[in-house]
Amino acid sequence: MPHYEGDLRSPDGARFAIIASRWNPRITDTLVAGARKTFADNGVTEAAIDVIRVPGAWELPVLAARLAAGGQHAAVVALGCVVRGDTRHYEHVADYCAEGLMRVSLDYGLPVANGVLAVERHEDAEARAGGSHGNKGEDAALAALEMSHLLEQLP
């Protein structure tokens, strides 16, 4: 049986989309910058990256579905930040956003890297947006690159 494994090479002619929430901009802007830098560091040109902003994390799955249906992207990176508050709203947004992104990925066979932070406190988000826990925008872009390369290899 053959062994398949992706690496960080972008498939020839591939386009990538970064979709990001405008909610919590101090965090999401840092995640977007990390994803863009990661793509650039791995040979993806600025012209091959579409960055699209939406109001909040709740709106990310519908945009991911529209992009997937268009068939123009090798992968989508979804970025956002949901911080727990005093109500259950946090759970609805975080859980259903993740479920929607997974559904898009499975329905369309398109890698959708979930870089939506679901955190207890703003300090937790800062730690994951360039702080002590790295930049999850970078991690999501790396996953998108690897998965797009892997899917190109499979028969």
Accessible surface in RSA format (square Angstrom, percent):
REM  Atomic radii and reference values for relative SASA: ProtOr
REM  Chains: A
REM  Algorithm: Lee & Richards
REM  Probe-radius: 1.40
REM  Slices: 20
REM RES _ NUM      All-atoms   Total-Side   Main-Chain    Non-polar    All polar
REM                ABS   REL    ABS   REL    ABS   REL    ABS   REL    ABS   REL
RES MET A   1   230.83 119.5 147.84  97.8  83.00 197.6 122.21 103.9 108.62 143.9
RES PRO A   2    90.89  66.2  71.07  64.8  19.82  72.0  83.35  68.8   7.54  46.9
RES HIS A   3   152.05  83.1 121.25  84.3  30.80  78.8  96.18  99.1  55.87  65.0
RES TYR A   4    84.43  39.4  62.76  35.7  21.66  56.4  45.85  34.5  38.58  47.6
RES GLU A   5   112.97  64.9  97.98  74.1  15.00  35.7  31.93  61.8  81.04  66.2
RES GLY A   6     8.88  10.9   0.00   N/A   8.88  10.9   0.00   0.0   8.88  19.9
RES ASP A   7    52.50  36.8  48.25  48.0   4.25  10.1  36.87  86.8  15.62  15.6
RES LEU A   8    68.33  38.1  62.25  44.5   6.08  15.3  63.56  44.6   4.77  12.8
RES ARG A   9   152.58  64.1 149.12  76.0   3.45   8.2  71.46  97.7  81.12  49.2
RES SER A  10    34.60  29.2  15.92  21.3  18.68  43.0  11.61  24.7  22.99  32.2
RES PRO A  11    18.64  13.6   7.72   7.0  10.92  39.7  16.66  13.8   1.98  12.3
RES ASP A  12   151.35 106.0 119.02 118.5  32.33  76.4  42.23  99.4 109.12 108.8
RES GLY A  13    81.76 100.8   0.00   N/A  81.76 100.8  44.42 121.9  37.34  83.6
RES ALA A  14    16.34  15.0   1.30   2.0  15.04  34.2   9.53  13.4   6.82  18.1
RES ARG A  15    75.64  31.8  74.03  37.7   1.61   3.8  31.49  43.0  44.15  26.8
RES PHE A  16     0.14   0.1   0.14   0.1   0.00   0.0   0.14   0.1   0.00   0.0
RES ALA A  17     0.00   0.0   0.00   0.0   0.00   0.0   0.00   0.0   0.00   0.0
RES ILE A  18     0.00   0.0   0.00   0.0   0.00   0.0   0.00   0.0   0.00   0.0
RES ILE A  19     0.00   0.0   0.00   0.0   0.00   0.0   0.00   0.0   0.00   0.0
RES ALA A  20     0.00   0.0   0.00   0.0   0.00   0.0   0.00   0.0   0.00   0.0
RES SER A  21     0.48   0.4   0.48   0.6   0.00   0.0   0.00   0.0   0.48   0.7
RES ARG A  22   127.13  53.4 120.47  61.4   6.66  15.9  49.57  67.7  77.55  47.0
RES TRP A  23   172.16  69.1 168.71  81.7   3.45   8.1 150.30  80.1  21.86  35.5
RES ASN A  24    26.89  18.5  16.61  16.0  10.28  24.7   7.62  18.3  19.27  18.6
RES PRO A  25    77.16  56.2  77.15  70.3   0.01   0.0  77.16  63.7   0.00   0.0
RES ARG A  26   161.55  67.8 149.38  76.2  12.17  29.0  85.90 117.4  75.65  45.8
RES ILE A  27     6.43   3.7   6.43   4.8   0.00   0.0   6.43   4.6   0.00   0.0
RES THR A  28     0.00   0.0   0.00   0.0   0.00   0.0   0.00   0.0   0.00   0.0
RES ASP A  29    72.35  50.7  66.15  65.8   6.20  14.7  28.68  67.5  43.67  43.5
RES THR A  30    49.67  35.3  45.31  45.9   4.36  10.4  27.06  36.4  22.60  34.2
RES LEU A  31     0.00   0.0   0.00   0.0   0.00   0.0   0.00   0.0   0.00   0.0
RES VAL A  32     9.81   6.5   9.81   8.9   0.00   0.0   9.81   8.5   0.00   0.0
RES ALA A  33    58.45  53.7  49.86  76.9   8.59  19.5  54.52  76.8   3.94  10.4
RES GLY A  34     5.12   6.3   0.00   N/A   5.12   6.3   4.48  12.3   0.64   1.4
RES ALA A  35     0.00   0.0   0.00   0.0   0.00   0.0   0.00   0.0   0.00   0.0
RES ARG A  36    83.28  35.0  82.70  42.2   0.58   1.4  19.72  27.0  63.56  38.5
RES LYS A  37   120.81  58.9 114.30  70.1   6.51  15.5  91.24  82.1  29.57  31.5
RES THR A  38    11.41   8.1   9.33   9.5   2.08   4.9   5.08   6.8   6.33   9.6
RES PHE A  39     0.00   0.0   0.00   0.0   0.00   0.0   0.00   0.0   0.00   0.0
RES ALA A  40    54.65  50.2  36.53  56.4  18.11  41.2  37.57  52.9  17.07  45.2
RES ASP A  41    94.98  66.5  57.45  57.2  37.53  88.7  27.29  64.2  67.69  67.5
RES ASN A  42    45.42  31.3  26.37  25.5  19.05  45.9   8.63  20.8  36.79  35.6
RES GLY A  43    63.19  77.9   0.00   N/A  63.19  77.9  37.65 103.3  25.54  57.2
RES VAL A  44     8.17   5.4   1.24   1.1   6.93  16.7   5.17   4.5   3.00   8.1
RES THR A  45    88.11  62.7  79.33  80.4   8.78  20.9  78.90 106.0   9.21  13.9
RES GLU A  46    97.92  56.2  85.79  64.9  12.14  28.9  63.87 123.5  34.05  27.8
RES ALA A  47    82.74  76.1  60.57  93.5  22.17  50.4  73.60 103.6   9.14  24.2
RES ALA A  48    17.66  16.2  17.28  26.7   0.37   0.8  17.57  24.7   0.08   0.2
RES ILE A  49    14.04   8.0   0.32   0.2  13.72  33.1   0.32   0.2  13.72  37.2
RES ASP A  50    41.01  28.7  37.11  36.9   3.90   9.2  13.48  31.7  27.53  27.5
RES VAL A  51    49.17  32.4  19.05  17.2  30.11  72.6  19.05  16.6  30.11  81.7
RES ILE A  52    54.38  30.9  51.18  38.1   3.20   7.7  54.38  39.2   0.00   0.0
RES ARG A  53    77.14  32.4  56.15  28.6  20.99  50.0  34.60  47.3  42.55  25.8
RES VAL A  54    12.56   8.3  11.67  10.6   0.89   2.1  12.56  10.9   0.00   0.0
RES PRO A  55    75.01  54.7  68.62  62.6   6.39  23.2  70.50  58.2   4.51  28.0
RES GLY A  56    12.32  15.2   0.00   N/A  12.32  15.2  12.32  33.8   0.00   0.0
RES ALA A  57     6.42   5.9   1.67   2.6   4.75  10.8   1.67   2.4   4.75  12.6
RES TRP A  58   138.72  55.7 127.83  61.9  10.89  25.6  98.17  52.3  40.55  65.8
RES GLU A  59    57.46  33.0  55.79  42.2   1.67   4.0  26.87  52.0  30.59  25.0
RES LEU A  60     0.00   0.0   0.00   0.0   0.00   0.0   0.00   0.0   0.00   0.0
RES PRO A  61    20.63  15.0  19.76  18.0   0.87   3.2  20.09  16.6   0.55   3.4
RES VAL A  62   108.27  71.2 101.37  91.8   6.90  16.6 105.80  91.9   2.47   6.7
RES LEU A  63    30.65  17.1  28.44  20.3   2.21   5.6  30.65  21.5   0.00   0.0
RES ALA A  64     0.00   0.0   0.00   0.0   0.00   0.0   0.00   0.0   0.00   0.0
RES ALA A  65    27.73  25.5  26.96  41.6   0.77   1.8  27.29  38.4   0.44   1.2
RES ARG A  66   181.03  76.0 173.56  88.5   7.47  17.8  54.14  74.0 126.89  76.9
RES LEU A  67    23.86  13.3  21.20  15.2   2.66   6.7  22.75  16.0   1.11   3.0
RES ALA A  68    11.59  10.7   0.00   0.0  11.59  26.4   1.49   2.1  10.10  26.8
RES ALA A  69    66.92  61.5  34.15  52.7  32.77  74.5  37.57  52.9  29.35  77.7
RES GLY A  70    49.61  61.2   0.00   N/A  49.61  61.2  30.78  84.5  18.82  42.2
RES GLY A  71    65.04  80.2   0.00   N/A  65.04  80.2  31.55  86.6  33.49  75.0
RES GLN A  72   126.83  70.9 108.36  79.2  18.47  44.0  29.49  62.8  97.34  73.8
RES HIS A  73    23.55  12.9  10.85   7.5  12.70  32.5  12.80  13.2  10.76  12.5
RES ALA A  74    27.37  25.2  11.11  17.1  16.26  37.0  21.27  29.9   6.11  16.2
RES ALA A  75     0.07   0.1   0.00   0.0   0.07   0.2   0.04   0.1   0.03   0.1
RES VAL A  76     0.00   0.0   0.00   0.0   0.00   0.0   0.00   0.0   0.00   0.0
RES VAL A  77     0.00   0.0   0.00   0.0   0.00   0.0   0.00   0.0   0.00   0.0
RES ALA A  78     0.00   0.0   0.00   0.0   0.00   0.0   0.00   0.0   0.00   0.0
RES LEU A  79     0.00   0.0   0.00   0.0   0.00   0.0   0.00   0.0   0.00   0.0
RES GLY A  80     0.00   0.0   0.00   N/A   0.00   0.0   0.00   0.0   0.00   0.0
RES CYS A  81     1.93   1.5   0.00   0.0   1.93   4.5   0.00   0.0   1.93   2.1
RES VAL A  82    14.04   9.2  11.97  10.8   2.07   5.0  14.04  12.2   0.00   0.0
RES VAL A  83    33.19  21.8  15.17  13.7  18.02  43.4  15.17  13.2  18.02  48.9
RES ARG A  84    91.40  38.4  77.88  39.7  13.52  32.2  31.11  42.5  60.29  36.5
RES GLY A  85    48.10  59.3   0.00   N/A  48.10  59.3  34.23  93.9  13.87  31.1
RES ASP A  86   156.19 109.4 113.63 113.1  42.56 100.6  38.37  90.3 117.82 117.5
RES THR A  87    96.07  68.3  81.02  82.1  15.05  35.9  79.28 106.5  16.79  25.4
RES ARG A  88   154.12  64.7 149.40  76.2   4.72  11.2  68.50  93.6  85.62  51.9
RES HIS A  89   122.11  66.7 117.98  82.0   4.13  10.6  80.89  83.4  41.21  48.0
RES TYR A  90    23.19  10.8  19.78  11.3   3.41   8.9   9.29   7.0  13.90  17.1
RES GLU A  91    54.10  31.1  53.24  40.3   0.86   2.1  23.62  45.7  30.49  24.9
RES HIS A  92    73.85  40.4  72.89  50.7   0.96   2.5  51.37  52.9  22.48  26.2
RES VAL A  93    14.34   9.4  14.34  13.0   0.00   0.0  14.34  12.5   0.00   0.0
RES ALA A  94    12.75  11.7   6.65  10.3   6.10  13.9   7.39  10.4   5.36  14.2
RES ASP A  95    89.41  62.6  81.58  81.2   7.83  18.5  24.50  57.7  64.91  64.7
RES TYR A  96   116.59  54.4 110.16  62.7   6.43  16.7  62.29  46.8  54.30  66.9
RES CYS A  97     1.44   1.1   0.40   0.4   1.04   2.4   1.22   3.1   0.22   0.2
RES ALA A  98    40.00  36.8  35.67  55.0   4.33   9.8  36.11  50.9   3.89  10.3
RES GLU A  99   108.99  62.6 101.03  76.4   7.96  19.0  39.34  76.1  69.65  56.9
RES GLY A 100    14.70  18.1   0.00   N/A  14.70  18.1  13.68  37.5   1.02   2.3
RES LEU A 101     2.34   1.3   1.97   1.4   0.37   0.9   2.27   1.6   0.07   0.2
RES MET A 102   112.06  58.0 108.20  71.6   3.86   9.2 103.05  87.6   9.01  11.9
RES ARG A 103   162.23  68.1 158.85  81.0   3.38   8.1  47.42  64.8 114.81  69.6
RES VAL A 104     9.59   6.3   8.88   8.0   0.71   1.7   9.59   8.3   0.00   0.0
RES SER A 105    22.63  19.1  20.12  26.8   2.51   5.8   1.90   4.0  20.73  29.0
RES LEU A 106   134.50  74.9 109.23  78.1  25.26  63.5 111.83  78.5  22.67  61.0
RES ASP A 107    98.29  68.9  61.30  61.0  36.99  87.5  20.69  48.7  77.61  77.4
RES TYR A 108   103.51  48.3  72.85  41.4  30.66  79.8  47.02  35.3  56.48  69.6
RES GLY A 109    56.73  70.0   0.00   N/A  56.73  70.0  37.49 102.9  19.24  43.1
RES LEU A 110    21.39  11.9  20.18  14.4   1.20   3.0  21.02  14.8   0.37   1.0
RES PRO A 111    12.37   9.0   4.63   4.2   7.74  28.1  11.78   9.7   0.59   3.6
RES VAL A 112    19.96  13.1   0.01   0.0  19.95  48.1   0.33   0.3  19.63  53.2
RES ALA A 113    12.87  11.8   3.46   5.3   9.41  21.4  12.68  17.9   0.19   0.5
RES ASN A 114    75.40  52.0  41.93  40.5  33.47  80.6  21.51  51.8  53.89  52.1
RES GLY A 115     5.05   6.2   0.00   N/A   5.05   6.2   5.05  13.8   0.00   0.0
RES VAL A 116    23.59  15.5   5.30   4.8  18.29  44.1   5.31   4.6  18.29  49.6
RES LEU A 117    11.88   6.6   9.05   6.5   2.83   7.1  11.88   8.3   0.00   0.0
RES ALA A 118    55.09  50.7  27.00  41.7  28.09  63.9  27.00  38.0  28.09  74.4
RES VAL A 119     9.01   5.9   4.98   4.5   4.03   9.7   9.01   7.8   0.00   0.0
RES GLU A 120    91.12  52.3  80.47  60.9  10.64  25.3  44.28  85.6  46.84  38.2
RES ARG A 121   133.23  55.9 129.84  66.2   3.39   8.1  58.20  79.5  75.03  45.5
RES HIS A 122    86.05  47.0  83.97  58.4   2.09   5.3  55.21  56.9  30.84  35.9
RES GLU A 123    99.25  57.0  92.98  70.3   6.27  14.9  42.78  82.7  56.47  46.1
RES ASP A 124    29.17  20.4  28.13  28.0   1.04   2.5   6.73  15.8  22.44  22.4
RES ALA A 125     0.00   0.0   0.00   0.0   0.00   0.0   0.00   0.0   0.00   0.0
RES GLU A 126    67.58  38.8  62.30  47.1   5.28  12.6  29.32  56.7  38.26  31.2
RES ALA A 127    18.90  17.4  14.62  22.6   4.28   9.7  18.41  25.9   0.49   1.3
RES ARG A 128    72.29  30.4  72.29  36.8   0.00   0.0   7.13   9.7  65.16  39.5
RES ALA A 129    12.34  11.3   0.93   1.4  11.41  26.0   0.93   1.3  11.41  30.2
RES GLY A 130    53.71  66.2   0.00   N/A  53.71  66.2  19.92  54.7  33.79  75.7
RES GLY A 131    37.04  45.7   0.00   N/A  37.04  45.7  25.61  70.3  11.43  25.6
RES SER A 132   105.33  89.0  57.68  77.0  47.65 109.8  58.32 124.2  47.01  65.9
RES HIS A 133    96.53  52.8  82.22  57.1  14.31  36.6  50.36  51.9  46.17  53.7
RES GLY A 134    36.50  45.0   0.00   N/A  36.50  45.0  33.84  92.9   2.66   5.9
RES ASN A 135    12.81   8.8   9.94   9.6   2.87   6.9   3.33   8.0   9.48   9.2
RES LYS A 136    65.12  31.8  64.06  39.3   1.06   2.5  29.36  26.4  35.76  38.1
RES GLY A 137     0.00   0.0   0.00   N/A   0.00   0.0   0.00   0.0   0.00   0.0
RES GLU A 138    61.83  35.5  61.83  46.8   0.00   0.0   5.86  11.3  55.97  45.7
RES ASP A 139    67.77  47.5  61.51  61.2   6.27  14.8  26.46  62.3  41.32  41.2
RES ALA A 140     7.41   6.8   1.84   2.8   5.56  12.7   7.04   9.9   0.36   1.0
RES ALA A 141     0.00   0.0   0.00   0.0   0.00   0.0   0.00   0.0   0.00   0.0
RES LEU A 142    62.29  34.7  61.88  44.3   0.41   1.0  62.18  43.7   0.11   0.3
RES ALA A 143    46.29  42.6  38.50  59.4   7.78  17.7  45.57  64.2   0.72   1.9
RES ALA A 144     0.57   0.5   0.00   0.0   0.57   1.3   0.57   0.8   0.00   0.0
RES LEU A 145     0.00   0.0   0.00   0.0   0.00   0.0   0.00   0.0   0.00   0.0
RES GLU A 146    71.76  41.2  71.76  54.3   0.00   0.0   7.23  14.0  64.53  52.7
RES MET A 147    79.42  41.1  79.42  52.6   0.00   0.0  58.01  49.3  21.42  28.4
RES SER A 148     3.47   2.9   0.64   0.9   2.83   6.5   2.39   5.1   1.08   1.5
RES HIS A 149    21.43  11.7  21.43  14.9   0.00   0.0  12.01  12.4   9.42  11.0
RES LEU A 150    37.56  20.9  37.56  26.9   0.00   0.0  37.56  26.4   0.00   0.0
RES LEU A 151    72.87  40.6  58.41  41.8  14.45  36.3  58.68  41.2  14.18  38.2
RES GLU A 152   122.93  70.6  93.38  70.6  29.55  70.3  17.63  34.1 105.30  86.0
RES GLN A 153    70.08  39.2  45.18  33.0  24.90  59.3  30.30  64.5  39.78  30.2
RES LEU A 154    73.44  40.9  56.91  40.7  16.53  41.6  56.91  40.0  16.53  44.5
RES PRO A 155   150.06 109.4  77.53  70.7  72.53 263.6 117.27  96.8  32.79 203.8
END  Absolute sums over single chains surface
CHAIN  1 A     8349.9       6493.0       1856.9       4625.9       3724.1
END  Absolute sums over all chains
TOTAL          8349.9       6493.0       1856.9       4625.9       3724.1
